[in-house]
Amino acid sequence: MNRDFIGYLLGLVIFVIGIPFLMYLASGWPHLSQVGIVQWVLLIAMSIVGIGLSIWSIAYMKNVGRGNPFDAFNHEVAPRTSFLMTDGPYGICRNPMLLGIFIYHIGIIIALLSFGALAVFILEAIIMNVQVRKEEQRLKKDFGEEYLQYMEHSYRFLPIKK
């Protein structure tokens, strides 16, 4: 089976299905009729924006970077990128794929209005921050000064320029 496909499938299962399901479970299995119309609208809007940003980032990385982003704690799940990307979605922040997932997951928190869902998100953010720091070390080795300059002018997750 193609390693790219496995990486994308793993990302889908973990970030689009798995973590939202954990948020739902941590919320005490609320009935979806308890979600108000404003919460639904925000969830749908944030899902479209967040997942859209993640898909754009994946497509851009595949086509421009000629690789896949997914390293699981120093284990290469799919072929790594060959080129450093600093424009397109990577002009927004250094990790637009995760920014998109975080936007999507915040939409879920808003819909569920639950401390349990928030706790899952906080744990996810901590784990992903550790993972991203490890990836940054690899990117420094792979791209050297070019990556260091990119880091000086962009934030890890915030969609603003330094």
C-alpha positions as a Markdown table, in Angstrom:
| # | Residue | x | y | z |
|---|---|---|---|---|
| 1 | Met | 0.0 | 0.0 | 0.0 |
| 2 | Asn | 1.2 | 3.5 | -0.8 |
| 3 | Arg | 2.9 | 5.2 | 2.1 |
| 4 | Asp | 1.4 | 8.6 | 1.2 |
| 5 | Phe | -2.1 | 7.0 | 1.4 |
| 6 | Ile | -1.3 | 5.5 | 4.8 |
| 7 | Gly | -0.1 | 8.9 | 6.2 |
| 8 | Tyr | -3.3 | 10.6 | 4.9 |
| 9 | Leu | -5.5 | 7.9 | 6.2 |
| 10 | Leu | -3.8 | 8.0 | 9.6 |
| 11 | Gly | -4.3 | 11.8 | 9.7 |
| 12 | Leu | -8.0 | 11.4 | 8.8 |
| 13 | Val | -8.6 | 8.7 | 11.4 |
| 14 | Ile | -6.8 | 10.5 | 14.2 |
| 15 | Phe | -7.6 | 14.2 | 13.6 |
| 16 | Val | -10.9 | 14.3 | 11.8 |
| 17 | Ile | -12.6 | 11.4 | 13.4 |
| 18 | Gly | -10.7 | 10.1 | 16.5 |
| 19 | Ile | -10.0 | 13.3 | 18.5 |
| 20 | Pro | -13.5 | 14.7 | 17.8 |
| 21 | Phe | -15.0 | 11.4 | 19.0 |
| 22 | Leu | -12.9 | 11.6 | 22.2 |
| 23 | Met | -14.1 | 15.1 | 22.7 |
| 24 | Tyr | -17.7 | 13.8 | 22.4 |
| 25 | Leu | -17.0 | 11.0 | 24.8 |
| 26 | Ala | -15.3 | 13.3 | 27.3 |
| 27 | Ser | -18.4 | 15.5 | 27.1 |
| 28 | Gly | -20.6 | 12.8 | 28.6 |
| 29 | Trp | -22.3 | 11.6 | 25.4 |
| 30 | Pro | -24.5 | 14.7 | 25.0 |
| 31 | His | -27.6 | 14.4 | 22.8 |
| 32 | Leu | -27.0 | 16.4 | 19.6 |
| 33 | Ser | -30.4 | 18.1 | 20.0 |
| 34 | Gln | -28.8 | 20.0 | 22.9 |
| 35 | Val | -26.6 | 21.8 | 20.5 |
| 36 | Gly | -28.1 | 25.2 | 19.7 |
| 37 | Ile | -28.4 | 26.7 | 16.2 |
| 38 | Val | -25.6 | 29.3 | 16.8 |
| 39 | Gln | -23.3 | 26.5 | 17.9 |
| 40 | Trp | -24.2 | 24.4 | 14.8 |
| 41 | Val | -23.5 | 27.3 | 12.5 |
| 42 | Leu | -20.1 | 28.0 | 14.2 |
| 43 | Leu | -19.3 | 24.3 | 14.1 |
| 44 | Ile | -20.1 | 24.1 | 10.4 |
| 45 | Ala | -18.2 | 27.3 | 9.5 |
| 46 | Met | -15.2 | 26.4 | 11.6 |
| 47 | Ser | -15.2 | 22.8 | 10.2 |
| 48 | Ile | -15.2 | 24.2 | 6.6 |
| 49 | Val | -12.5 | 26.7 | 7.3 |
| 50 | Gly | -10.3 | 24.4 | 9.4 |
| 51 | Ile | -10.6 | 21.2 | 7.3 |
| 52 | Gly | -10.3 | 23.3 | 4.1 |
| 53 | Leu | -7.0 | 24.9 | 5.4 |
| 54 | Ser | -5.7 | 21.5 | 6.3 |
| 55 | Ile | -6.6 | 20.0 | 2.9 |
| 56 | Trp | -5.0 | 23.0 | 1.1 |
| 57 | Ser | -1.9 | 22.6 | 3.2 |
| 58 | Ile | -1.7 | 18.8 | 2.4 |
| 59 | Ala | -2.2 | 19.4 | -1.3 |
| 60 | Tyr | 0.4 | 22.2 | -1.4 |
| 61 | Met | 2.9 | 20.1 | 0.5 |
| 62 | Lys | 2.4 | 17.2 | -1.8 |
| 63 | Asn | 2.6 | 19.3 | -5.0 |
| 64 | Val | 5.2 | 21.9 | -4.0 |
| 65 | Gly | 7.2 | 20.2 | -1.2 |
| 66 | Arg | 7.1 | 16.9 | -3.0 |
| 67 | Gly | 6.4 | 15.0 | 0.2 |
| 68 | Asn | 4.2 | 14.4 | 3.2 |
| 69 | Pro | 4.4 | 16.2 | 6.6 |
| 70 | Phe | 3.6 | 13.3 | 8.8 |
| 71 | Asp | 6.4 | 12.2 | 11.1 |
| 72 | Ala | 5.2 | 10.5 | 14.2 |
| 73 | Phe | 7.8 | 11.3 | 16.8 |
| 74 | Asn | 10.8 | 10.8 | 14.6 |
| 75 | His | 9.2 | 7.9 | 12.7 |
| 76 | Glu | 8.7 | 8.6 | 9.0 |
| 77 | Val | 5.1 | 7.6 | 8.2 |
| 78 | Ala | 5.3 | 8.8 | 4.6 |
| 79 | Pro | 8.1 | 10.4 | 2.4 |
| 80 | Arg | 9.3 | 13.7 | 3.8 |
| 81 | Thr | 9.2 | 16.9 | 1.9 |
| 82 | Ser | 12.0 | 17.8 | -0.5 |
| 83 | Phe | 11.5 | 21.5 | -0.6 |
| 84 | Leu | 10.9 | 24.1 | 2.2 |
| 85 | Met | 7.6 | 25.8 | 1.7 |
| 86 | Thr | 7.2 | 29.3 | 2.9 |
| 87 | Asp | 4.3 | 30.6 | 0.8 |
| 88 | Gly | 0.8 | 29.4 | 0.0 |
| 89 | Pro | -0.7 | 28.1 | 3.3 |
| 90 | Tyr | 2.8 | 28.1 | 4.8 |
| 91 | Gly | 2.8 | 31.9 | 4.4 |
| 92 | Ile | 0.0 | 32.0 | 7.0 |
| 93 | Cys | 2.0 | 30.1 | 9.7 |
| 94 | Arg | 4.6 | 27.3 | 9.9 |
| 95 | Asn | 2.0 | 24.7 | 10.6 |
| 96 | Pro | -1.2 | 25.6 | 8.7 |
| 97 | Met | -2.3 | 22.0 | 8.6 |
| 98 | Leu | -2.5 | 21.8 | 12.4 |
| 99 | Leu | -3.9 | 25.3 | 12.6 |
| 100 | Gly | -6.8 | 24.1 | 10.4 |
| 101 | Ile | -7.3 | 21.0 | 12.7 |
| 102 | Phe | -7.2 | 23.3 | 15.8 |
| 103 | Ile | -9.9 | 25.6 | 14.2 |
| 104 | Tyr | -12.0 | 22.5 | 13.5 |
| 105 | His | -11.6 | 21.2 | 17.0 |
| 106 | Ile | -12.4 | 24.5 | 18.6 |
| 107 | Gly | -15.6 | 24.4 | 16.6 |
| 108 | Ile | -16.4 | 21.1 | 18.2 |
| 109 | Ile | -15.7 | 22.5 | 21.7 |
| 110 | Ile | -18.1 | 25.4 | 20.9 |
| 111 | Ala | -20.7 | 22.9 | 19.8 |
| 112 | Leu | -20.3 | 20.7 | 22.9 |
| 113 | Leu | -19.7 | 23.4 | 25.4 |
| 114 | Ser | -17.9 | 21.0 | 27.6 |
| 115 | Phe | -14.9 | 21.1 | 29.9 |
| 116 | Gly | -14.2 | 17.5 | 28.9 |
| 117 | Ala | -13.9 | 18.4 | 25.2 |
| 118 | Leu | -11.7 | 21.4 | 26.2 |
| 119 | Ala | -9.4 | 19.0 | 28.3 |
| 120 | Val | -9.0 | 16.7 | 25.3 |
| 121 | Phe | -8.1 | 19.7 | 23.1 |
| 122 | Ile | -5.6 | 21.0 | 25.6 |
| 123 | Leu | -3.9 | 17.5 | 25.8 |
| 124 | Glu | -3.9 | 17.4 | 22.0 |
| 125 | Ala | -2.3 | 20.8 | 21.8 |
| 126 | Ile | 0.4 | 19.9 | 24.3 |
| 127 | Ile | 1.2 | 16.6 | 22.4 |
| 128 | Met | 1.2 | 18.3 | 19.0 |
| 129 | Asn | 3.4 | 21.1 | 20.3 |
| 130 | Val | 6.0 | 18.5 | 21.4 |
| 131 | Gln | 5.7 | 16.7 | 18.0 |
| 132 | Val | 6.1 | 20.0 | 16.1 |
| 133 | Arg | 9.2 | 20.9 | 18.1 |
| 134 | Lys | 10.7 | 17.6 | 17.1 |
| 135 | Glu | 9.8 | 18.2 | 13.5 |
| 136 | Glu | 11.4 | 21.7 | 13.7 |
| 137 | Gln | 14.7 | 20.1 | 14.7 |
| 138 | Arg | 14.5 | 17.9 | 11.6 |
| 139 | Leu | 13.6 | 20.8 | 9.4 |
| 140 | Lys | 16.6 | 22.8 | 10.8 |
| 141 | Lys | 18.9 | 19.9 | 9.8 |
| 142 | Asp | 17.2 | 19.4 | 6.4 |
| 143 | Phe | 16.9 | 23.1 | 5.3 |
| 144 | Gly | 19.4 | 24.9 | 7.6 |
| 145 | Glu | 19.6 | 28.7 | 7.4 |
| 146 | Glu | 16.5 | 28.9 | 5.1 |
| 147 | Tyr | 14.4 | 27.3 | 7.8 |
| 148 | Leu | 15.9 | 29.5 | 10.6 |
| 149 | Gln | 15.0 | 32.6 | 8.6 |
| 150 | Tyr | 11.4 | 31.3 | 8.0 |
| 151 | Met | 11.1 | 30.7 | 11.8 |
| 152 | Glu | 12.2 | 34.3 | 12.5 |
| 153 | His | 9.4 | 35.7 | 10.3 |
| 154 | Ser | 6.5 | 33.3 | 11.1 |
| 155 | Tyr | 4.8 | 31.8 | 14.2 |
| 156 | Arg | 4.4 | 28.1 | 14.8 |
| 157 | Phe | 0.5 | 28.2 | 14.8 |
| 158 | Leu | -0.6 | 31.8 | 14.9 |
| 159 | Pro | -1.7 | 33.1 | 11.5 |
| 160 | Ile | 0.2 | 36.4 | 11.7 |
| 161 | Lys | 3.6 | 37.6 | 10.7 |
| 162 | Lys | 6.3 | 38.5 | 13.3 |
